[in-house]
C-alpha cells in the first residue's frame, strides 16, 4: 500500500476527523485545571533546576576549556570498568540535557546554554567543532562570561574570539 505524503498531510489536518479533531477531543476530555497546575509546577521546577545546574557547571569550567590545548580525557586514571560506567552515565546525562535544551528553546529560557552543556558531556566525532560553534555565538559567549563574572571567575578564553557586535 503506497500512501503519498500529500494523502498523509490531508488526513492529519482535515477537520472532518483527522489529527486536529482527535487532539481537540483528547484535550477537552482529559485536561483539568489541576492537571494544568501540576504541569506548570513540574515545568517550573525542572526549568529552575536546569538553570541552576547549567549555571553551576559553566561557572566551574576552567577558563581554557574551549582551547585546543585543554586535556579532554575523562577519568583516564580510573579503573576501566569505573571509567566506562562514568562515560555511559555522562553521555546519558548529555542526551537528556540536549533534549531539555531543545524544549527550552521553544519557550523562554536558557535553551542554548543547556544544549551546550549537554553537548559538552557527549562523546561523538565533531564534538569540538560543534562546541566551538555554539560557544562562539556572540550572545552565548557574552551570557557565559557575564555569568562567570557574577561569580568572580575569569572569562572563557577561545583560540579564536567570537566577533562581538559593535
PyMOL commands that set and color helices and strands:
alter all, ss='L'
color gray80, all
select helices_A, chain A and resi 5-13+19-30+33-60+80-106+111-121+127-135+138-150
alter helices_A, ss='H'
color red, helices_A
deselect
rebuild
show_as cartoon
